[in-house]
């Protein structure tokens, strides 16, 4: 399922061909399209399209190019439009200093007024940014403690900008420019934004992806954008489609949240959603929030936790997968007996196993469980998070003594299985110190995980 979050189907480029363009989109697997207006007239046209086609939704707003004649009375008209049941955002709005179509001060004023409107009517915004990144980021920081949610379309900022925006719960999207031969810098930014924070867009009729560059763009080309994202992040096309579609539901309310997954496929690894329960409460974990990953819903209560038999039935032939990973949004060693039973089945049937853990398994089970991993768990991935016990305690919201427990667990586990220790890529955590500690003091492999 693909969702094109940005297609200007009202532009003259599509005159007389909208029906054919929409049919091609459906054939290409596009389930929904969002049409953002650029002024009052096109916003009304976007609503007309949404009324005519059940899978089209609209956004209303005044693009920075069209703010040269801005008048605050436009807000009342946009607010009235925003009440339409198929209007899902205020946009396309923002700043553009590349062209001199509208005075800078007028752009800034109109942007602010439309952000305030979005807050008032409780809709997200769709943000345009061209050579105006400093001011765009200033606006983001100004509103970071509000309920504002945004899509930063055709993203033009840095990796650090992306991280900052995602920390504010905003989403990033890239059109066909990520497929351009000389777009290495854009792809580098894309590589550092996880699929959980991305949306798909074409920006039709502009930004046509390779191999159709130079022709009019349209929503049916969305799969080419998705393919580049999949290639960059080493995911399947299905992974990208599923994750970005759930992101659209989170931001715009289009579609639905999927049912709880007990097992879930990412790439060629099958993950086992063991539990949502955890003895830690990491500041960067969404366990108590949406608890979704790559488009899967992992949110479940203790009473919903499956038996080993259910997991085994869903796994089937474990050799179909590169590995079976015990993970989810909780601490899997809380259900250690279930993990062992499933792992035994996997190993007896020729599969490989990994467990992602906070390293508190011995503390949780009140015994040393590491010898029991021999022959059952091929790899243990342990969240080190910090070499400093106090910082560790703050990040994971646990007693500092559990840092020592985690280190002891790693040292014991390496006698029985392959151990990898990881940190989340936070600026506050000393990555080099952590890498040296893991490789030289503990003597195991090290990995840095992307937070965003």
N, C-alpha and C positions, 0 to 999 in steps of 0.2 A: 504494500500500500504506500503510494507516494502522495505527498501533499505539497503542492506548489504554493508557497506563502506570499508570492509577489509576482503578479502578472497584470500588466496594464491593458486589459483586453478592450478597453474603450477607445484606445488610440486609433488614428486613421489607418495605421499599418494593418489593421485587422478588418477594415470596412468590407462588409459583404461576405466575410469568411468566418465569422465567429462560430457558426454551427459546425463547420468543418474542422476548425481548430479544436473545438471542444470534443468532437468525436475522436480526433486523433489522440487527444489527451487521455480519454477514457480507454482507448485501445492500448495505450502505452502504460496503463496501470495507475493513472492519476485519479485518486478518489475525491479529492477536494482541491479547490483553488481559491485563494484570497486575492481580491482585486482592490488595491489601494488607490483612492482618488488622489489627485494632485491640486485640485481647486474645487470650488462649489459645484460647477457643472459636471466635472468628471466624477465627483463623489456621488452625485445623483445618478449618473450613468452606471456606476459600480453597483448601486442599490438596485437599479433596474435589472442588471444582469443577475444579481442574486435572487431577485424575485422570479426571473424567468427560468433559471437553472437551479435545481435543488442542491447541487453539490458545489455551488459557488457562494462565497461569502464576501462581504464588502468591508472596507475601511474608509473612513472619511477624514479629510484633512487638506491643508494647503501646503504644498511643496515649497521649499525655500525660493525656488525660481519664480514662484507666483506671489511672493509676499510684497512686491514693489508697490502694490496698491492696497496693502493690508489696512483693514479698518476693524476695530474691536467689535463692531456689530456683527462681524462674521462668526464670532463665537456662538452667538445665539442660534444662528442658522445651522452651524455644525452640531450644536448640542441637540437640536430638534432631529437632525438626521441620525444622530447616534442612538436615538431611541428605537430605531428600526430593529426588529428581532434578529436580522441577519447581518447587522453591523457588529464586528468583533474587535475593532481597534480604531484608534485615532491615528491616521497616517495617510499618506507618507508625509512626514514632517521632519524638520531638522535644519541643517546648515550646509551651504555650498559656497565656498570662497573661490572655487576654480573659475566659474563664470561670473561676470559682473551683471547678472540679470536683475538682482535686487540689492538695495543698500544693506550693508552688514547690520546696521542698527535695527532696521526693519525686520530682517531675518531673526535676529536675537529676540526681539519683542514678540513676534508671531510664534516662535518656538515655545517661549515661556508661556504664552497665553494658551496654547494648545496642550501643553503638558498639564497645566492647571485644569483645563477642561477634562482631560483624561482621568485625572485624580477624582474630579467631582462626579463623573459618570461611571467611575470604576471600570475603565477599559485600559488595556495595554496600549502602548504607542509603537509605531513603526518608524524607525529613525534613519534618515538619510544623512550621510556625512561624506563630504568631499573637500579635502584640504582644509578642514575646519576642526581637526581632531582635538586640539587643546580646549577649544570652547565646548565641544561636545562632551568631553570628559569633565569639564567644570560643571556642566549641567547635571551630569550623572551623579557627581559627588554632592551637589547641592540637594538633590532629592533622594539620596541613598537611605535616609531614615523614614521615608514615606512608603506608601503602598504601591508606588510606581513600578510597573513591569514593562519591559521593552524588548523588541527585536531590533538589533543593530544590523540592518540589512546591507548587503554588499560591503562587508566589514572592511574598514580602511585603517584600523588602528594597529598597534603593536601587540606582541605577545603579552606584555605586562598590562596593557589596556584591556585586553580580552580577559585576563585573569581577574582584574579589578571589577569589570562589569559582571562577570559570572558570579563573583562573590556577592554581588548585589542582587542576584537571582534573575539577571537578564539573560537573553539568548542571542547567539551569534548566527549569521548566515552568510554564505558566499554563493554568488551565481556562477555562470559559466567561465568567469575569468580564471578560476582555479585550474582550468584545463589548458590555458594558454601556455605556449612553449616558454615564454620569458617570464612566467609568473612564479618563479621559485620563491621569492620573498613572501608572496601571499600563501603559497603552499606550506611554507615553514610555519607561518602563524596557524594555519589550519591544522598542522600536525600536532600542535600543542593545545588544541581545544578538543576535548573528548566529545564523542558523539552524544553524550547525555546533555550537552549544552548547545547543540547545533539544530538548526532548522534548514529545510531545503527551500530553494527559490530559483526561479529562472530570470527574474527581472525582465520578462518579455515586454516588448519586442527587442530589448537590448541584450548585451552580454551573451551572445550566442556561443555555446560551447563548441570546442573542436569535436568532430570534424566538420561542423556546419558553420563555422565562423565566417562572417561576411554575409550570411543570409539572415532573414528575419527570425528572431527567436520566438518560441512558443512553448506552452507547458509540456508538450509531449517530449521535449528535450530534457526534462527533469532527471531522467534516469542517468544521463551522461554526467550530470553534477554529482549524483549519488554514487556513481561508479568511481569518480575521482576521490571522493571522501572515503569510500571503502578501501581503495588502493592505498591511500595515504595512511589510514589507520589499521591496515591489515585485517579488515573485517569483510564479511560477506555483504552483498547487496541487500540481502534480506535483513541483516543486522542494522544497516543504516536506515532502511525504510521503516522498520519497526520502531527504532529508537526515536527518529525524528518525528514520526507520526504521534507518538506519545507526548513528545515535547509540544507539539501543536495543541494537543488536548490541554496540557498544563497551562499554556499561555493564552490560547484563544478560546478554549472550550469546545473545539470542533472534534468530533469523533467520540471515543469513549476510553476509559481506563480499562485495561484488560483484566481478566480474572487472575487470581493468584497462580503463579507457576511453582510447581514443586521441583521440577528440573528445567533448565533453560540452556539453550545452545548459543554460544558466542564463538564465531569462527568455527573451528572443528573441535572445540572443547565443550563437554557437557557439564554444566554446573549443577550441584545438588543444593537446593535451598533448605538447609538443615533446620534453622531456627531464626527467629527475630530476637530471641533473648540474648542478653550479653551482660557480663559483669562490669563492662566498661561503658562509657558514654562519650565517645570521641567527639571533639568539637567539629570535626570535618565530616562526620558520618550522618547520613540521612535516615538512620534506622527509625527514628521517632517521627520522621516526616513522611514523604511520599514512599520511601523505600522502593524505588524503581531503579532499574539499570538496563541499559540497552533496549528499552521498550518493554521490559518484563516487569510485572508487579510481584514483588517479593514480600509484601506486607501480610503477615499472618500472626494470629494469636497462638498461644500455647495449645489450645484445644484443636487448632487446625493443623498442628504438626503431624505429618504423615508417618506411618510405620515404615520400617525397612522394606517390607514387602511391596509397598506402593512405589517407593523409589526404584527398587529392583525391576519391577514391571515396566516402569517408564524408561529405564536405561536399556533394557533388552540386551542386545549384543554389544558389550562395551568396546569391542574391537572396531566398531564403526567410528569411534571418536579418538582423537589424539590423546585425550586424558579425561578422567572423571574427577571433577574438582569439588570438594566439600567446602562450601562458601556461604553465600547469602549475606544478609545484613546483621546476622548475629554471630555468636561465638560457637562454632560447631562442636567443640569438645564438651559443651554442656550436655550434648546428647551423644556422648562418646560410645556407648554401647550400640546405638543405631549406626553410627559411622563405621564402627568395626564390622558389623554384620554386612553392611552394603559393600564395604571395601573388600571383605573376604570373597563375596560373590564376584566382584569385578576382577580381582586377581586370579581367581579360579577359572575365569572365563577369558583370560588373556588380555585384560585391560590394564591401563596405567592409572595411578591415583595420585592426587595432590590434596592437601588440606591447607586452607588459609586460616591462620589462627593468631590471636593476640599473645600466645605463648603462656597463657595462664592455666593451661590444662591440668597441670599437677595440683595447683592451688584449688581449682574448681572441684576436681575429683577426689581431693584429699589423699592422693597416692601418686606415685610416679608412673605415668601412663606411657612414657617414651619407649620402654622395652616392648610394649604391645604393638608398636608401630612396625616392628620388624616383619617384613614380608607382606604387610598390608598397605602401608603408605610409602609411595615412592619418593615423594617430595613434601617437605613441610615448609610452608612460607609463613614466616613470623614477622609481625609488625613491630619493628624496633622503634620507629617514630622519632626517637631522640636518644642520644647517649647520656644526657643529663637527667637524673631521676626526677628532679623537680619539674623540669620542662615536660618530661614524659607524663608526670602525674597531672599536669594542667591540661595537656592535649587530650589525654584519655579520661580525665576526671576520675582518677583512681588514687588509692593510697600509694605514695612513692615506693613503698616496700615491694610493690608488684613489679617494679623495674628489675629488681634483683631476681625475683621469681622467673621473669621472662628470660633473662640472661642464663640462668641456671637451666631452664627448660631447653634452650637452644644448645647448650653444651652437652646435655645428656642426649638430646634427640639426634645429634650428629653421629652418635655411635651406632645408630640403628637405621638411619635413612639420610637422604640428601636434604640439606637445610639451606634455605635462602632467607636472608633477613632484609627487610625493606623499610624505607621511610617514605612519607608523603612529601612531595616537592613544595615545601613551605619556605618562604624567605627567612623565617625566624629559626629554621633548623639548619645546622652546619652540616651540609652534605658530605664534604670531604672528610671531616672528622668522623662522621658516621661510617663512611666507606672504609677508612683506615681501621676503625675499631672492629668492624665486622670481618674484614678480610685478614687482618693481622692478629687481633686478639682472640676472636672467636674462631677464626679459621673456616669460615663458610662463605658462600656467595652473597653478593650485595645487589640490591636493585632499588632504584628510585621510582616511585609510582607517581603518575600525574594526578594532581588533585582536581584540575579542571579539564 
